[in-house]
Amino acid sequence: MTPAVLVPTGPVTRDEETELCDEVRALLAATGTGVVLVEVVGPGPPGLGTVDLLARLQLTARRTGGGRIGLRAPTPVLRALLDLVGLRFEVEGQVEQREPALRVQEEVEPGEPAV
């Protein structure tokens, strides 16, 4: 199943945050995937308002049957800002932490016995 995509544009007001949270609830109920991808676009680099919005959307998703928010094509600035405040989101196309990466080869030092 393909997750739904939410694309908030520009700076979001408190009233618009509430509407976006309602939209996340509706998308989770309609798709049944448990994931809503958020594509953050807008003028200029993202700021703390964007971080606040993503945190609220993630909280809403978790309260709606354990859903979650994923990010689609986040900018390096947004990823750095999220790391700075300690928020972790799945990124579309990125391997989840509990899954092994594909085509990874372990390096063996000369002289080490085979396992």
TASULVEN-V899963 format. One record per backbone hydrogen bond with DSSP energy under -0.5 kcal/mol. NH is the residue of the N-H (numbers start at 1). CO is the residue of the C=O. E is the energy in kcal/mol with one decimal. If there is no record, write none. Layout:
NH:CO:E + NH:CO:E
//
This chain:
4:35:-0.8 + 6:37:-3.3 + 10:41:-0.9 + 17:13:-2.1 + 18:14:-1.9 + 19:15:-1.9 + 20:16:-2.6 + 21:17:-2.5 + 22:18:-2.2 + 23:19:-2.1 + 24:20:-2.3 + 25:21:-2.2 + 26:22:-2.2 + 27:23:-2.8 + 28:24:-2.6 + 29:25:-2.1 + 30:26:-2.5 + 31:27:-2.6 + 32:28:-1.7 + 36:68:-1.8 + 37:4:-3.1 + 38:70:-3.2 + 39:6:-2.6 + 39:37:-0.5 + 40:38:-0.7 + 41:8:-1.2 + 41:39:-0.7 + 50:47:-0.6 + 51:47:-1.6 + 52:48:-2.6 + 53:49:-2.2 + 54:50:-2.6 + 55:51:-2.4 + 56:52:-2.3 + 57:53:-2.6 + 58:54:-2.4 + 59:55:-2.3 + 60:56:-2.5 + 61:57:-2.5 + 62:58:-2.5 + 63:59:-2.1 + 64:60:-0.9 + 64:61:-0.6 + 65:63:-1.1 + 66:62:-1.6 + 67:61:-1.9 + 67:64:-0.7 + 68:34:-2.0 + 70:36:-2.3 + 71:90:-3.0 + 72:38:-2.3 + 73:71:-0.6 + 79:75:-2.4 + 80:76:-2.3 + 81:77:-2.3 + 82:78:-2.7 + 83:79:-2.2 + 84:80:-2.2 + 85:81:-1.8 + 86:82:-0.7 + 86:83:-0.5 + 87:82:-2.5 + 90:69:-0.7 + 92:71:-3.1 + 94:91:-2.5 + 99:96:-1.3 + 104:101:-0.7 + 105:103:-0.5 + 112:109:-1.9
//
